[in-house]
Amino acid sequence: MAKSWVNLAERIGADLHLELTGKGGRRAALTRALREAVRSGRLAPGSRLPPYRSLAADLGLARNTVADAYAELVAEGWLTALQGSGTRVADRVEPSLPRRSPRLEPSPVGGRRPAKTGRPVHNLRQGQPDASSFPRASWLASARRAVTAAPNEAFGPGDPRGRPELRHALAEYLARTRGVRTAPGRIVVCSGFAHALRLLFGGRVLRGPLAVEGYGLAFHRGLLSQAGIRTRPLTVDGDGARVDELTGRERAVLLTPAHQFPTGGPLPARRRTAAVDWARSSDGLVLEDDYDGEFRYDRRPIGALQGLDPDRVIYIGSVSKSLSPAVRLGWMVLPDHLVDGVLAAKGEREAWAGVLDQLTLADFLASGSYDRHVRRMRQRYRARRDRFVTALAEHAPHVHVTGIAAGLHAVLRLPAGTEATTVDAATRAGIALDGLSSFRHPDAPFPPEDGLVVGYATPPDHAVEAALNAILRILPPRAPDQHRL
Ligand SMILES: Cc1ncc(COP(=O)(O)O)c(C=O)c1O
C-alpha cells in the first residue's frame, strides 16, 4: 500500500510533508503536492529534490511516476533539471506564477516585450540553441588535450588574427561543409557576429550606407547605428531579400543567404549571383551572415555565397547557434585586401577571444567532435520541428508556418491585426517569444505582416512538448474570411 505522505527533512533539509490525495491518480497527486509545496514556499528556491528512486521508494510509487511528475513541474517552470545537479526548485519562482503575467528577461532584440526580470514558464524565444545539450564531456576532453599540447608561447599575449591551430581547423571545416573558399591567412577570429560588425563598421574598415534585409535583428541594427552607419532596408519576400533593389549608392549589403533571418527562405541562385554581380559592378561588398547554415533538414545544406567570389564577400560565422552563445567565438573570412584593416581595428593584442577557448575549439573541430555534435543536434531539432509542424497541421491548420526547412526557429503567419493580442496572450500564458514585427526595419519598404517567431530549439528536450502545446492554446482562431495566409 502506498504512503500518502513523506517526510523529506533528511534529504532536503526542510520539514516537508507531501499529502498524496485527490483525484487523477498517483502521478497527478504527487505533481499537485509538489507544486503546492513550491508555491507555498515550503520547498525553497534552489533546494534539491530527492532522486526519483528514493522518493519513489519512500512513497511506494513507481520510479516513472516520480520522473513524470518532476518533468511536468520542470515544464511548468516550478523545478529545474540540470545535468549533474539533479532536480531543484527553480529560482525566483513566485507563488501562482502560471496564473500571472510571466516575468520576462529583458529583450535581446528590443521589440514590444515588457523589460521585466525573471523566467518565463516556456522559453520559445529564438536565438539560442538547447542549452541543456551543450556537449560538456567532449568539450572538456578537447580542452584537456588542447591545453596539454599547447606550446608555451600560446600562454603569452594573443595574436589578433587568432590561434593558427583554430584558423587551420576552420579553413578545413568551412571548405568541407560550407563550400567557403579560403586559406587560414584570410581568417580572423573574433567573438561572434556582433563583434565582427563592431570591428568592420566601428573600426572604420567599411563605411555606409549599408543595405540590409527588411527583416533582421534589431540588436544588429542598433550596433550599426551606434557606429554611425545608415542602413537601407531591402524588401524581403518568400525568396529572401530583393537584391534587385540595390543601387550604386550602397557600399555593402548584409545578407543571410542560407536562411533569411527570421523569415526563413534561402536566397535562390539567381539572387545570389545578382548580389555578387552588384558588388563587382559597384565596387561594393557582400557581408554574409551564416548564423545557422549547418542546420538544414530536408536537403543538403546550401553552400556559402562566399564561394561565388571570395574577393567580394565577407563570410561571418560563429558557434552561437551550433554550440552556445556563451562561448563567444566567431570568425570572419575576409577578402585579402581587408585583412590588415580588420587587424588594425582589433589592435595589437587579442583582447576578445580567449586563447584557451580558441585552442579548445580547434581541437573540437579537428577531432570530429564538432561534426558529431552538429549531426546529433540536427536530428534532434528536425524531430522537434516535425512534431511542431504536425501538431499545427492538426490543431491550427489555418496558421501557415514558414522558415522550417532550416534553422532553429519557425515563423507562424497570423491573420492581419492579431499579432499584438497573440503576443500578449502568450505572455499571459507564460510563453516567451517575439512577434514578427519586432524584427522589421522601421523603414522597410513593405507593409507590416503579423506573425510569431518561435524558437523551438530553445527549451530542453523534456520541456518541448509542453511549450509547443502551450503555443497551440494561444493561437487566434481562423478568421471568418481567412483562407491561406
Ligand atoms: C541573425 C543572426 N546573426 C548572427 C547571430 C550570431 O550572433 P553572435 O555570433 O554575435 O552570437 C545571431 C544569433 O543569435 C543571429 O540571430
The ligand as an ORCA input file, in Angstrom:
! r2SCAN-3c Opt
* xyz 0 1
  C      20.720     36.864    -37.423
  C      21.831     36.432    -36.510
  N      23.081     36.603    -36.909
  C      24.127     36.231    -36.146
  C      23.930     35.675    -34.911
  C      25.120     35.282    -34.074
  O      25.497     36.306    -33.249
  P      26.765     36.184    -32.324
  O      27.777     35.399    -33.084
  O      27.190     37.596    -32.074
  O      26.345     35.494    -31.072
  C      22.655     35.507    -34.441
  C      22.489     34.929    -33.118
  O      21.625     34.795    -32.416
  C      21.558     35.891    -35.263
  O      20.292     35.731    -34.855
*
